[in-house]
Amino acid sequence: MERSEKKLAELEKVLNGGKSGEINERIRLLRTERPFTGALKMLALYYDRTEDEGIRLTISGLFNDLKEQGAKAEIIDAINAVINQGTKAMLLSSCWQSGMDYSEHAHSMAGFFMTGDYMTSLECFTVFETCISSVSETDRTSIIARLRQEIGSWDTPRQKLGEELISLLEG
């Protein structure tokens, strides 16, 4: 992904001051441009605060269709940056829908699983399902230990999901 402060500033200007149609059009244009650093996080933060369902659908569609391998770290950063669990769940859903392998971010995924609500945890579980064969044995062992340490503090549905994730990681 390229660095472009100018493109990032232009995107920020449209998101902060544009009308709904202008914002949707600018997001659609992002699909045709070379990806630039900061755009995905900015879109995630905008998704987190907007109530415009049309814009939210456009943003989630962009994330779901994303195939840029270099974008994975920025998506993880965006998940850390957003506040709403629904936004986190949307971003995590895009991780598995994109078809990209997030195994190198297994510890981050485990953290999102443990701190999120049920839907966020479910999306993390699905990410693990799609890349489990690539998660290192060392990562599996440490994630299982973390899950076992925390599982008792969760409600029953998340405990069951946690047990399923442990089984998945154990192979």
N, C-alpha and C positions, 0 to 999 in steps of 0.2 A: 504494500500500500504506500502511496506517495504522501509526502507532507505538503500541504498547501494551506497556508494561513489565509490566503485570499479566498479560496473556495470555502473554507470553514467559516470565515466572517460573513460571506454572502449567504451561506445556509442559515447561519444564526440570525441574520437580518430578516430573512423571509419567515423563519419560524416565529420570531418575536413580533413581527409587525405585519405579516401578510394575512390576506383573507384566506379562507378555507380552500378555495379553488387554486390560489397561487401556491399554497403550501403543498397540496396534493400534487400539483404539476411539478414542483421542484423535487419532491420525493421520487416521482416517476422518472425524472431526468437522471437521478442518481444511478438508475439501473443501466444507463447508456454510457456513463462516464467511468474513467478509471477510478477505483476506490481511493479515497484519501483519508488519512489518519484523523480521527476525531469525529467524523461524520456519524458513525454508528452509535457512539456514546451520546452524541448530541441528540440524535433521533430517539434513542431509548429514554433519555431524560425528558424529551418533549412528550413522548407517549405517556410517561409517568404522570405528567401534569395536565394533559389535555383531556377534555371530556367529549371532543368531537369524534364520534364513532367512525365516520368516514376516513378521517386522517389516521385514526388508530388502525383501521383495516389496511390502509395503504402501507403504513409502517410495518405492521406485522407481516404483510405479504412480501415486502422487501427482505426482511430478515429470514423468512422461511425459504426464499429462493436463493439466498446468498450461497455462493460456492467458492468464494475467495479464501484460500487457506490462510493467508496472512491476517484475516479478520478475526480469527478465533480468540486471540489474546484480548483484542478490543471488546469483543462480546463478553468475555469473562469480566473484564473491567467494568463494562456497562451494567452487568448483573450486580456487581458490588456497589455501583453508584446509585442505582434506583432504589426507591423506598417502598413502593407498593408491591405487595406479593403478587398481584395480578400481572404486573409488568415483569417481574422476575419469572413468573411462570410462562409468559409469552416468549421471553428471550430464551429460556431453557427449551421450550417447545421448538423454537427455531433451530436449536442446536441439533436435535435429532432429525427434524424435517429437512435440513440442509443436506443431510447425508455425510457430513464431514465427521472425521474421527476426533473426538475430544478426549481420548485416553490420556494425553499428556496433561490434561487439566482434571484428572480424577480426584485429586485432593480438594480442589475448589468445588467440584460437583458434590462431593461428600459433605462439604461445609454448607452448601446451599440446601442439601437434603436435610441436614440436621437443624438448621435454623429457620427453615421455611414453614409455611403452612402445608396442609395436605396436598393441594394442587401443585405447589412448587416442588414438594418432595416426589410426587408422582412423575412430574416431568423429568426430574433428575434421574429417577429410576429408569425411565425410558432411554435417557442418554446412555446410562450404564449398559442397558440391554444392547444398544447398537454398537458399542465399542468394547465390550467386556473382554474379548479375546486379545485386545491390544494393551490392556491394563497390566502393568508389571506385577510380578509376584510380591515384590517389596511394597508397592502401593496397595495391593489388595490386603496384605497382612495388616498394615498400619490403619487402613480405613476400617477394616473389620474391628480392630481394637477400639477405635474411636466410636464406632456405632454401638458396640456392646457397652461402652462406658456411659453413653447418653440415652440409650433406648428406654430405660426405666422411667425417664422423666416425660415421655411423650404420651399423648392420649392413645387409646386402643387402636384406632385405625392406622395411625402412624407407626405404632409399635409393630403391627402386622406387616406393614410395608417395609419397615426396617429389617424385620426378620427375613422377608423375601429378598431384600438387597444383600443381606449377609449370605444367604444361600446362593445367590447369583455369584457373588464374589468368591465364595468357597469353591465354586465350580461343581 
